[in-house]
């Protein structure tokens, strides 16, 4: 995905509310399942991480993307935004 497409998704995510929250306990199986369900339903989701450790949040974003086959769109503060196209796409991403 190129930078223009990522920017487009970032703009769409601006008005979204977090659908999943990750507590200080970290990334559990139930949290991953909820992320997968949300990605299937919405394609583009926002996740809120409760911890204060920036490096841990960056690692969580990488881990989530690897385990769900999603694309990291944005990470600012305690908010993570990820995207995964569903079998019936709801979001039309510009090609250029």
Gaussian input, Z-matrix of N, CA and C with variables (Angstrom, degrees):
# hf/3-21g

backbone

0 1
 N
 C     1     B1
 C     2     B2     1     A1
 N     3     B3     2     A2     1     D1
 C     4     B4     3     A3     2     D2
 C     5     B5     4     A4     3     D3
 N     6     B6     5     A5     4     D4
 C     7     B7     6     A6     5     D5
 C     8     B8     7     A7     6     D6
 N     9     B9     8     A8     7     D7
 C    10    B10     9     A9     8     D8
 C    11    B11    10    A10     9     D9
 N    12    B12    11    A11    10    D10
 C    13    B13    12    A12    11    D11
 C    14    B14    13    A13    12    D12
 N    15    B15    14    A14    13    D13
 C    16    B16    15    A15    14    D14
 C    17    B17    16    A16    15    D15
 N    18    B18    17    A17    16    D16
 C    19    B19    18    A18    17    D17
 C    20    B20    19    A19    18    D18
 N    21    B21    20    A20    19    D19
 C    22    B22    21    A21    20    D20
 C    23    B23    22    A22    21    D21
 N    24    B24    23    A23    22    D22
 C    25    B25    24    A24    23    D23
 C    26    B26    25    A25    24    D24
 N    27    B27    26    A26    25    D25
 C    28    B28    27    A27    26    D26
 C    29    B29    28    A28    27    D27
 N    30    B30    29    A29    28    D28
 C    31    B31    30    A30    29    D29
 C    32    B32    31    A31    30    D30
 N    33    B33    32    A32    31    D31
 C    34    B34    33    A33    32    D32
 C    35    B35    34    A34    33    D33
 N    36    B36    35    A35    34    D34
 C    37    B37    36    A36    35    D35
 C    38    B38    37    A37    36    D36
 N    39    B39    38    A38    37    D37
 C    40    B40    39    A39    38    D38
 C    41    B41    40    A40    39    D39
 N    42    B42    41    A41    40    D40
 C    43    B43    42    A42    41    D41
 C    44    B44    43    A43    42    D42
 N    45    B45    44    A44    43    D43
 C    46    B46    45    A45    44    D44
 C    47    B47    46    A46    45    D45
 N    48    B48    47    A47    46    D46
 C    49    B49    48    A48    47    D47
 C    50    B50    49    A49    48    D48
 N    51    B51    50    A50    49    D49
 C    52    B52    51    A51    50    D50
 C    53    B53    52    A52    51    D51
 N    54    B54    53    A53    52    D52
 C    55    B55    54    A54    53    D53
 C    56    B56    55    A55    54    D54
 N    57    B57    56    A56    55    D55
 C    58    B58    57    A57    56    D56
 C    59    B59    58    A58    57    D57
 N    60    B60    59    A59    58    D58
 C    61    B61    60    A60    59    D59
 C    62    B62    61    A61    60    D60
 N    63    B63    62    A62    61    D61
 C    64    B64    63    A63    62    D62
 C    65    B65    64    A64    63    D63
 N    66    B66    65    A65    64    D64
 C    67    B67    66    A66    65    D65
 C    68    B68    67    A67    66    D66
 N    69    B69    68    A68    67    D67
 C    70    B70    69    A69    68    D68
 C    71    B71    70    A70    69    D69
 N    72    B72    71    A71    70    D70
 C    73    B73    72    A72    71    D71
 C    74    B74    73    A73    72    D72
 N    75    B75    74    A74    73    D73
 C    76    B76    75    A75    74    D74
 C    77    B77    76    A76    75    D75
 N    78    B78    77    A77    76    D76
 C    79    B79    78    A78    77    D77
 C    80    B80    79    A79    78    D78
 N    81    B81    80    A80    79    D79
 C    82    B82    81    A81    80    D80
 C    83    B83    82    A82    81    D81
 N    84    B84    83    A83    82    D82
 C    85    B85    84    A84    83    D83
 C    86    B86    85    A85    84    D84
 N    87    B87    86    A86    85    D85
 C    88    B88    87    A87    86    D86
 C    89    B89    88    A88    87    D87
 N    90    B90    89    A89    88    D88
 C    91    B91    90    A90    89    D89
 C    92    B92    91    A91    90    D90
 N    93    B93    92    A92    91    D91
 C    94    B94    93    A93    92    D92
 C    95    B95    94    A94    93    D93
 N    96    B96    95    A95    94    D94
 C    97    B97    96    A96    95    D95
 C    98    B98    97    A97    96    D96
 N    99    B99    98    A98    97    D97
 C   100   B100    99    A99    98    D98
 C   101   B101   100   A100    99    D99
 N   102   B102   101   A101   100   D100
 C   103   B103   102   A102   101   D101
 C   104   B104   103   A103   102   D102
 N   105   B105   104   A104   103   D103
 C   106   B106   105   A105   104   D104
 C   107   B107   106   A106   105   D105
 N   108   B108   107   A107   106   D106
 C   109   B109   108   A108   107   D107
 C   110   B110   109   A109   108   D108
 N   111   B111   110   A110   109   D109
 C   112   B112   111   A111   110   D110
 C   113   B113   112   A112   111   D111
 N   114   B114   113   A113   112   D112
 C   115   B115   114   A114   113   D113
 C   116   B116   115   A115   114   D114
 N   117   B117   116   A116   115   D115
 C   118   B118   117   A117   116   D116
 C   119   B119   118   A118   117   D117
 N   120   B120   119   A119   118   D118
 C   121   B121   120   A120   119   D119
 C   122   B122   121   A121   120   D120
 N   123   B123   122   A122   121   D121
 C   124   B124   123   A123   122   D122
 C   125   B125   124   A124   123   D123
 N   126   B126   125   A125   124   D124
 C   127   B127   126   A126   125   D125
 C   128   B128   127   A127   126   D126
 N   129   B129   128   A128   127   D127
 C   130   B130   129   A129   128   D128
 C   131   B131   130   A130   129   D129
 N   132   B132   131   A131   130   D130
 C   133   B133   132   A132   131   D131
 C   134   B134   133   A133   132   D132
 N   135   B135   134   A134   133   D133
 C   136   B136   135   A135   134   D134
 C   137   B137   136   A136   135   D135
 N   138   B138   137   A137   136   D136
 C   139   B139   138   A138   137   D137
 C   140   B140   139   A139   138   D138
 N   141   B141   140   A140   139   D139
 C   142   B142   141   A141   140   D140
 C   143   B143   142   A142   141   D141
 N   144   B144   143   A143   142   D142
 C   145   B145   144   A144   143   D143
 C   146   B146   145   A145   144   D144
 N   147   B147   146   A146   145   D145
 C   148   B148   147   A147   146   D146
 C   149   B149   148   A148   147   D147
 N   150   B150   149   A149   148   D148
 C   151   B151   150   A150   149   D149
 C   152   B152   151   A151   150   D150
 N   153   B153   152   A152   151   D151
 C   154   B154   153   A153   152   D152
 C   155   B155   154   A154   153   D153
 N   156   B156   155   A155   154   D154
 C   157   B157   156   A156   155   D155
 C   158   B158   157   A157   156   D156
 N   159   B159   158   A158   157   D157
 C   160   B160   159   A159   158   D158
 C   161   B161   160   A160   159   D159
 N   162   B162   161   A161   160   D160
 C   163   B163   162   A162   161   D161
 C   164   B164   163   A163   162   D162
 N   165   B165   164   A164   163   D163
 C   166   B166   165   A165   164   D164
 C   167   B167   166   A166   165   D165
 N   168   B168   167   A167   166   D166
 C   169   B169   168   A168   167   D167
 C   170   B170   169   A169   168   D168
 N   171   B171   170   A170   169   D169
 C   172   B172   171   A171   170   D170
 C   173   B173   172   A172   171   D171
 N   174   B174   173   A173   172   D172
 C   175   B175   174   A174   173   D173
 C   176   B176   175   A175   174   D174
 N   177   B177   176   A176   175   D175
 C   178   B178   177   A177   176   D176
 C   179   B179   178   A178   177   D177
 N   180   B180   179   A179   178   D178
 C   181   B181   180   A180   179   D179
 C   182   B182   181   A181   180   D180
 N   183   B183   182   A182   181   D181
 C   184   B184   183   A183   182   D182
 C   185   B185   184   A184   183   D183
 N   186   B186   185   A185   184   D184
 C   187   B187   186   A186   185   D185
 C   188   B188   187   A187   186   D186
 N   189   B189   188   A188   187   D187
 C   190   B190   189   A189   188   D188
 C   191   B191   190   A190   189   D189
 N   192   B192   191   A191   190   D190
 C   193   B193   192   A192   191   D191
 C   194   B194   193   A193   192   D192
 N   195   B195   194   A194   193   D193
 C   196   B196   195   A195   194   D194
 C   197   B197   196   A196   195   D195
 N   198   B198   197   A197   196   D196
 C   199   B199   198   A198   197   D197
 C   200   B200   199   A199   198   D198
 N   201   B201   200   A200   199   D199
 C   202   B202   201   A201   200   D200
 C   203   B203   202   A202   201   D201
 N   204   B204   203   A203   202   D202
 C   205   B205   204   A204   203   D203
 C   206   B206   205   A205   204   D204
 N   207   B207   206   A206   205   D205
 C   208   B208   207   A207   206   D206
 C   209   B209   208   A208   207   D207
 N   210   B210   209   A209   208   D208
 C   211   B211   210   A210   209   D209
 C   212   B212   211   A211   210   D210
 N   213   B213   212   A212   211   D211
 C   214   B214   213   A213   212   D212
 C   215   B215   214   A214   213   D213
 N   216   B216   215   A215   214   D214
 C   217   B217   216   A216   215   D215
 C   218   B218   217   A217   216   D216
 N   219   B219   218   A218   217   D217
 C   220   B220   219   A219   218   D218
 C   221   B221   220   A220   219   D219
 N   222   B222   221   A221   220   D220
 C   223   B223   222   A222   221   D221
 C   224   B224   223   A223   222   D222
 N   225   B225   224   A224   223   D223
 C   226   B226   225   A225   224   D224
 C   227   B227   226   A226   225   D225
 N   228   B228   227   A227   226   D226
 C   229   B229   228   A228   227   D227
 C   230   B230   229   A229   228   D228
 N   231   B231   230   A230   229   D229
 C   232   B232   231   A231   230   D230
 C   233   B233   232   A232   231   D231
 N   234   B234   233   A233   232   D232
 C   235   B235   234   A234   233   D233
 C   236   B236   235   A235   234   D234
 N   237   B237   236   A236   235   D235
 C   238   B238   237   A237   236   D236
 C   239   B239   238   A238   237   D237
 N   240   B240   239   A239   238   D238
 C   241   B241   240   A240   239   D239
 C   242   B242   241   A241   240   D240
 N   243   B243   242   A242   241   D241
 C   244   B244   243   A243   242   D242
 C   245   B245   244   A244   243   D243
 N   246   B246   245   A245   244   D244
 C   247   B247   246   A246   245   D245
 C   248   B248   247   A247   246   D246
 N   249   B249   248   A248   247   D247
 C   250   B250   249   A249   248   D248
 C   251   B251   250   A250   249   D249
 N   252   B252   251   A251   250   D250
 C   253   B253   252   A252   251   D251
 C   254   B254   253   A253   252   D252
 N   255   B255   254   A254   253   D253
 C   256   B256   255   A255   254   D254
 C   257   B257   256   A256   255   D255
 N   258   B258   257   A257   256   D256
 C   259   B259   258   A258   257   D257
 C   260   B260   259   A259   258   D258
 N   261   B261   260   A260   259   D259
 C   262   B262   261   A261   260   D260
 C   263   B263   262   A262   261   D261
 N   264   B264   263   A263   262   D262
 C   265   B265   264   A264   263   D263
 C   266   B266   265   A265   264   D264
 N   267   B267   266   A266   265   D265
 C   268   B268   267   A267   266   D266
 C   269   B269   268   A268   267   D267
 N   270   B270   269   A269   268   D268
 C   271   B271   270   A270   269   D269
 C   272   B272   271   A271   270   D270
 N   273   B273   272   A272   271   D271
 C   274   B274   273   A273   272   D272
 C   275   B275   274   A274   273   D273
 N   276   B276   275   A275   274   D274
 C   277   B277   276   A276   275   D275
 C   278   B278   277   A277   276   D276
 N   279   B279   278   A278   277   D277
 C   280   B280   279   A279   278   D278
 C   281   B281   280   A280   279   D279
 N   282   B282   281   A281   280   D280
 C   283   B283   282   A282   281   D281
 C   284   B284   283   A283   282   D282
 N   285   B285   284   A284   283   D283
 C   286   B286   285   A285   284   D284
 C   287   B287   286   A286   285   D285

   B1=1.4499
   B2=1.5254
   B3=1.3265
   B4=1.4609
   B5=1.5401
   B6=1.3170
   B7=1.4729
   B8=1.5298
   B9=1.3189
   B10=1.4720
   B11=1.5258
   B12=1.3172
   B13=1.4579
   B14=1.5300
   B15=1.3258
   B16=1.4654
   B17=1.5271
   B18=1.3376
   B19=1.4702
   B20=1.5189
   B21=1.3102
   B22=1.4623
   B23=1.5315
   B24=1.3226
   B25=1.4639
   B26=1.5226
   B27=1.3286
   B28=1.4601
   B29=1.5198
   B30=1.3244
   B31=1.4632
   B32=1.5224
   B33=1.3219
   B34=1.4596
   B35=1.5275
   B36=1.3200
   B37=1.4712
   B38=1.5187
   B39=1.3148
   B40=1.4710
   B41=1.5278
   B42=1.3149
   B43=1.4695
   B44=1.5264
   B45=1.3223
   B46=1.4623
   B47=1.5254
   B48=1.3090
   B49=1.4567
   B50=1.5253
   B51=1.3359
   B52=1.4654
   B53=1.5290
   B54=1.3249
   B55=1.4688
   B56=1.5256
   B57=1.3348
   B58=1.4628
   B59=1.5191
   B60=1.3267
   B61=1.4576
   B62=1.5212
   B63=1.3311
   B64=1.4589
   B65=1.5220
   B66=1.3325
   B67=1.4616
   B68=1.5247
   B69=1.3087
   B70=1.4643
   B71=1.5238
   B72=1.3377
   B73=1.4653
   B74=1.5220
   B75=1.3181
   B76=1.4570
   B77=1.5127
   B78=1.3089
   B79=1.4602
   B80=1.5276
   B81=1.3273
   B82=1.4655
   B83=1.5308
   B84=1.3106
   B85=1.4670
   B86=1.5289
   B87=1.3344
   B88=1.4653
   B89=1.5315
   B90=1.3255
   B91=1.4716
   B92=1.5257
   B93=1.3268
   B94=1.4733
   B95=1.5214
   B96=1.3232
   B97=1.4633
   B98=1.5244
   B99=1.3287
   B100=1.4694
   B101=1.5275
   B102=1.3279
   B103=1.4711
   B104=1.5191
   B105=1.3279
   B106=1.4716
   B107=1.5241
   B108=1.3216
   B109=1.4669
   B110=1.5311
   B111=1.3215
   B112=1.4674
   B113=1.5239
   B114=1.3281
   B115=1.4635
   B116=1.5247
   B117=1.3233
   B118=1.4673
   B119=1.5237
   B120=1.3162
   B121=1.4618
   B122=1.5278
   B123=1.3329
   B124=1.4699
   B125=1.5300
   B126=1.2937
   B127=1.4667
   B128=1.5290
   B129=1.2994
   B130=1.4717
   B131=1.5248
   B132=1.3335
   B133=1.4654
   B134=1.5268
   B135=1.3158
   B136=1.4532
   B137=1.5219
   B138=1.3300
   B139=1.4568
   B140=1.5221
   B141=1.3225
   B142=1.4639
   B143=1.5267
   B144=1.3351
   B145=1.4615
   B146=1.5213
   B147=1.3325
   B148=1.4624
   B149=1.5260
   B150=1.3124
   B151=1.4657
   B152=1.5187
   B153=1.3318
   B154=1.4657
   B155=1.5267
   B156=1.3178
   B157=1.4563
   B158=1.5342
   B159=1.3375
   B160=1.4618
   B161=1.5256
   B162=1.3242
   B163=1.4673
   B164=1.5255
   B165=1.3255
   B166=1.4595
   B167=1.5268
   B168=1.3316
   B169=1.4736
   B170=1.5235
   B171=1.3343
   B172=1.4627
   B173=1.5284
   B174=1.3286
   B175=1.4686
   B176=1.5279
   B177=1.3306
   B178=1.4652
   B179=1.5258
   B180=1.3330
   B181=1.4696
   B182=1.5259
   B183=1.3118
   B184=1.4638
   B185=1.5244
   B186=1.3308
   B187=1.4663
   B188=1.5250
   B189=1.3274
   B190=1.4712
   B191=1.5224
   B192=1.3264
   B193=1.4645
   B194=1.5286
   B195=1.3320
   B196=1.4653
   B197=1.5301
   B198=1.3348
   B199=1.4581
   B200=1.5239
   B201=1.3307
   B202=1.4665
   B203=1.5283
   B204=1.3210
   B205=1.4732
   B206=1.5235
   B207=1.3178
   B208=1.4616
   B209=1.5282
   B210=1.3242
   B211=1.4583
   B212=1.5224
   B213=1.3246
   B214=1.4611
   B215=1.5248
   B216=1.3222
   B217=1.4602
   B218=1.5209
   B219=1.3389
   B220=1.4557
   B221=1.5238
   B222=1.3127
   B223=1.4648
   B224=1.5147
   B225=1.3060
   B226=1.4581
   B227=1.5251
   B228=1.3033
   B229=1.4534
   B230=1.5134
   B231=1.3205
   B232=1.4642
   B233=1.5248
   B234=1.3307
   B235=1.4582
   B236=1.5323
   B237=1.3117
   B238=1.4574
   B239=1.5274
   B240=1.3152
   B241=1.4624
   B242=1.5216
   B243=1.3466
   B244=1.4566
   B245=1.5263
   B246=1.3328
   B247=1.4669
   B248=1.5237
   B249=1.3324
   B250=1.4607
   B251=1.5198
   B252=1.3131
   B253=1.4604
   B254=1.5256
   B255=1.3237
   B256=1.4631
   B257=1.5294
   B258=1.3135
   B259=1.4725
   B260=1.5252
   B261=1.3342
   B262=1.4692
   B263=1.5279
   B264=1.3449
   B265=1.4681
   B266=1.5277
   B267=1.3267
   B268=1.4560
   B269=1.5338
   B270=1.3224
   B271=1.4517
   B272=1.5235
   B273=1.3218
   B274=1.4548
   B275=1.5233
   B276=1.3073
   B277=1.4723
   B278=1.5138
   B279=1.3414
   B280=1.4730
   B281=1.5200
   B282=1.3287
   B283=1.4670
   B284=1.5090
   B285=1.3180
   B286=1.4765
   B287=1.4884
   A1=108.13
   A2=116.77
   A3=119.03
   A4=111.88
   A5=115.72
   A6=120.79
   A7=112.70
   A8=117.91
   A9=120.44
   A10=110.99
   A11=116.62
   A12=120.96
   A13=110.62
   A14=116.77
   A15=120.84
   A16=109.44
   A17=117.47
   A18=121.49
   A19=111.12
   A20=116.36
   A21=121.12
   A22=110.04
   A23=116.63
   A24=120.66
   A25=111.60
   A26=116.49
   A27=120.65
   A28=110.69
   A29=116.14
   A30=120.57
   A31=112.02
   A32=116.73
   A33=120.14
   A34=111.62
   A35=116.30
   A36=121.20
   A37=112.31
   A38=117.05
   A39=120.85
   A40=112.41
   A41=117.70
   A42=121.16
   A43=114.06
   A44=117.66
   A45=120.68
   A46=111.73
   A47=115.00
   A48=121.14
   A49=108.00
   A50=117.76
   A51=119.62
   A52=111.11
   A53=116.46
   A54=120.81
   A55=111.63
   A56=116.12
   A57=121.39
   A58=107.73
   A59=116.02
   A60=120.91
   A61=108.58
   A62=115.53
   A63=121.06
   A64=107.40
   A65=115.73
   A66=120.59
   A67=110.04
   A68=115.38
   A69=121.02
   A70=112.55
   A71=117.12
   A72=120.76
   A73=111.26
   A74=117.73
   A75=121.28
   A76=114.06
   A77=114.26
   A78=123.12
   A79=109.76
   A80=115.98
   A81=120.65
   A82=109.42
   A83=115.87
   A84=121.12
   A85=111.35
   A86=116.30
   A87=119.39
   A88=111.57
   A89=117.05
   A90=120.40
   A91=109.52
   A92=117.04
   A93=120.30
   A94=111.39
   A95=116.42
   A96=119.95
   A97=110.45
   A98=116.67
   A99=121.00
   A100=110.90
   A101=117.17
   A102=120.98
   A103=109.91
   A104=117.48
   A105=121.27
   A106=111.71
   A107=116.68
   A108=120.81
   A109=109.85
   A110=116.80
   A111=121.04
   A112=111.38
   A113=117.23
   A114=120.26
   A115=111.24
   A116=116.80
   A117=119.99
   A118=110.96
   A119=116.34
   A120=120.73
   A121=112.93
   A122=117.34
   A123=119.74
   A124=115.12
   A125=119.20
   A126=126.07
   A127=113.45
   A128=117.53
   A129=122.38
   A130=107.49
   A131=116.75
   A132=118.99
   A133=111.25
   A134=113.06
   A135=121.59
   A136=107.40
   A137=115.54
   A138=122.26
   A139=108.07
   A140=116.50
   A141=120.67
   A142=108.76
   A143=115.88
   A144=122.23
   A145=107.79
   A146=116.48
   A147=120.86
   A148=114.50
   A149=119.46
   A150=121.70
   A151=113.05
   A152=115.62
   A153=121.67
   A154=113.49
   A155=118.01
   A156=122.46
   A157=110.66
   A158=116.29
   A159=121.13
   A160=112.05
   A161=116.97
   A162=120.46
   A163=110.62
   A164=116.98
   A165=120.81
   A166=110.81
   A167=117.24
   A168=120.25
   A169=110.87
   A170=117.22
   A171=120.58
   A172=110.39
   A173=117.00
   A174=120.78
   A175=110.50
   A176=117.13
   A177=120.17
   A178=110.40
   A179=116.50
   A180=120.46
   A181=110.23
   A182=117.17
   A183=121.31
   A184=110.84
   A185=116.78
   A186=121.11
   A187=111.84
   A188=116.39
   A189=120.83
   A190=110.28
   A191=116.36
   A192=120.43
   A193=111.37
   A194=116.91
   A195=120.03
   A196=111.24
   A197=116.82
   A198=120.18
   A199=113.65
   A200=117.50
   A201=120.25
   A202=112.68
   A203=117.59
   A204=122.89
   A205=111.20
   A206=116.18
   A207=121.64
   A208=109.67
   A209=115.07
   A210=122.15
   A211=107.99
   A212=116.25
   A213=120.84
   A214=108.29
   A215=116.19
   A216=120.98
   A217=110.44
   A218=116.67
   A219=119.46
   A220=110.54
   A221=115.72
   A222=122.28
   A223=106.71
   A224=115.57
   A225=119.62
   A226=107.90
   A227=114.79
   A228=119.51
   A229=110.62
   A230=116.12
   A231=121.03
   A232=112.40
   A233=116.48
   A234=121.74
   A235=110.69
   A236=115.43
   A237=122.31
   A238=107.47
   A239=116.62
   A240=120.96
   A241=107.50
   A242=115.48
   A243=119.95
   A244=110.08
   A245=114.62
   A246=121.19
   A247=108.96
   A248=114.60
   A249=121.15
   A250=107.18
   A251=115.71
   A252=120.36
   A253=109.38
   A254=116.08
   A255=119.79
   A256=109.68
   A257=115.72
   A258=119.85
   A259=110.91
   A260=116.83
   A261=121.59
   A262=106.98
   A263=117.31
   A264=121.28
   A265=113.17
   A266=115.04
   A267=121.95
   A268=110.47
   A269=115.51
   A270=121.46
   A271=108.78
   A272=116.28
   A273=121.16
   A274=107.38
   A275=116.19
   A276=121.60
   A277=108.70
   A278=117.16
   A279=119.29
   A280=110.85
   A281=116.19
   A282=120.88
   A283=112.64
   A284=118.01
   A285=119.94
   A286=111.25
   D1=133.94
   D2=-178.00
   D3=-88.25
   D4=174.73
   D5=-173.92
   D6=-66.12
   D7=-32.48
   D8=177.99
   D9=-66.91
   D10=-39.66
   D11=178.79
   D12=-67.95
   D13=-40.08
   D14=176.91
   D15=-63.45
   D16=-42.66
   D17=177.88
   D18=-60.61
   D19=-40.77
   D20=178.87
   D21=-61.33
   D22=-46.98
   D23=179.13
   D24=-64.90
   D25=-38.17
   D26=177.55
   D27=-60.70
   D28=-39.61
   D29=177.53
   D30=-65.37
   D31=-40.30
   D32=177.43
   D33=-65.46
   D34=-34.39
   D35=-176.25
   D36=-75.78
   D37=-16.41
   D38=-175.31
   D39=-53.57
   D40=-42.00
   D41=-176.21
   D42=-90.03
   D43=-0.09
   D44=-178.87
   D45=-76.86
   D46=149.18
   D47=171.13
   D48=-99.13
   D49=151.34
   D50=178.19
   D51=-61.42
   D52=133.65
   D53=178.88
   D54=-102.13
   D55=-16.33
   D56=179.05
   D57=-133.90
   D58=138.92
   D59=175.11
   D60=-120.77
   D61=135.16
   D62=178.37
   D63=-109.03
   D64=120.26
   D65=-178.34
   D66=-81.77
   D67=-174.05
   D68=179.12
   D69=-67.52
   D70=-11.22
   D71=178.59
   D72=-74.94
   D73=-16.20
   D74=175.54
   D75=93.70
   D76=-158.63
   D77=-173.46
   D78=-90.37
   D79=104.97
   D80=179.83
   D81=-102.79
   D82=172.42
   D83=178.41
   D84=-60.83
   D85=-40.59
   D86=-178.93
   D87=-67.73
   D88=-35.00
   D89=177.11
   D90=-67.45
   D91=-43.57
   D92=178.01
   D93=-62.18
   D94=-39.25
   D95=177.99
   D96=-63.11
   D97=-43.03
   D98=179.41
   D99=-64.98
   D100=-37.79
   D101=177.11
   D102=-63.71
   D103=-44.32
   D104=178.67
   D105=-62.03
   D106=-43.17
   D107=178.64
   D108=-62.53
   D109=-43.87
   D110=-179.53
   D111=-66.01
   D112=-40.00
   D113=177.61
   D114=-64.05
   D115=-39.91
   D116=177.86
   D117=-63.47
   D118=-36.65
   D119=-177.01
   D120=-80.70
   D121=-36.86
   D122=-170.48
   D123=-119.25
   D124=-19.54
   D125=-175.61
   D126=71.80
   D127=-47.04
   D128=-178.16
   D129=-116.82
   D130=118.41
   D131=-177.93
   D132=-132.54
   D133=158.25
   D134=176.26
   D135=-112.85
   D136=136.17
   D137=-179.60
   D138=-121.69
   D139=135.47
   D140=177.37
   D141=-105.64
   D142=129.47
   D143=178.97
   D144=-108.49
   D145=129.10
   D146=-175.03
   D147=-79.48
   D148=-25.09
   D149=-175.80
   D150=-67.84
   D151=157.66
   D152=-179.77
   D153=-95.05
   D154=-7.34
   D155=-175.87
   D156=-82.76
   D157=110.75
   D158=-177.16
   D159=-62.72
   D160=-41.10
   D161=179.95
   D162=-63.26
   D163=-38.40
   D164=177.92
   D165=-65.12
   D166=-40.33
   D167=178.30
   D168=-64.35
   D169=-39.93
   D170=177.96
   D171=-64.32
   D172=-40.09
   D173=177.65
   D174=-66.87
   D175=-39.66
   D176=177.17
   D177=-59.78
   D178=-43.56
   D179=179.65
   D180=-59.85
   D181=-45.61
   D182=178.72
   D183=-62.60
   D184=-46.07
   D185=-179.77
   D186=-62.16
   D187=-44.22
   D188=179.84
   D189=-60.99
   D190=-45.97
   D191=-178.45
   D192=-63.70
   D193=-39.89
   D194=179.29
   D195=-66.55
   D196=-41.95
   D197=-174.18
   D198=-80.50
   D199=-18.07
   D200=-178.90
   D201=-113.50
   D202=0.04
   D203=-176.14
   D204=58.11
   D205=38.28
   D206=179.41
   D207=-101.27
   D208=170.87
   D209=178.57
   D210=-111.55
   D211=131.48
   D212=176.39
   D213=-73.60
   D214=121.75
   D215=-179.00
   D216=-98.72
   D217=-43.30
   D218=-174.08
   D219=-159.50
   D220=148.43
   D221=173.75
   D222=-142.12
   D223=108.14
   D224=177.45
   D225=-136.86
   D226=124.54
   D227=-178.03
   D228=60.28
   D229=-128.45
   D230=-178.85
   D231=-96.65
   D232=10.62
   D233=-178.41
   D234=-104.83
   D235=132.04
   D236=174.28
   D237=-117.80
   D238=138.51
   D239=177.41
   D240=-122.84
   D241=127.28
   D242=178.92
   D243=-130.93
   D244=158.20
   D245=-177.78
   D246=-137.11
   D247=138.51
   D248=170.84
   D249=-146.00
   D250=123.05
   D251=-179.41
   D252=-68.45
   D253=134.12
   D254=178.86
   D255=-88.87
   D256=176.36
   D257=-179.40
   D258=-66.76
   D259=-29.90
   D260=173.45
   D261=-116.68
   D262=90.17
   D263=-173.84
   D264=-57.61
   D265=135.93
   D266=177.45
   D267=-103.68
   D268=-26.96
   D269=-178.20
   D270=-105.07
   D271=126.43
   D272=177.20
   D273=-96.50
   D274=114.57
   D275=-178.13
   D276=-94.66
   D277=130.60
   D278=178.03
   D279=-60.83
   D280=141.51
   D281=-177.22
   D282=-76.28
   D283=-27.04
   D284=-178.25
   D285=-126.47

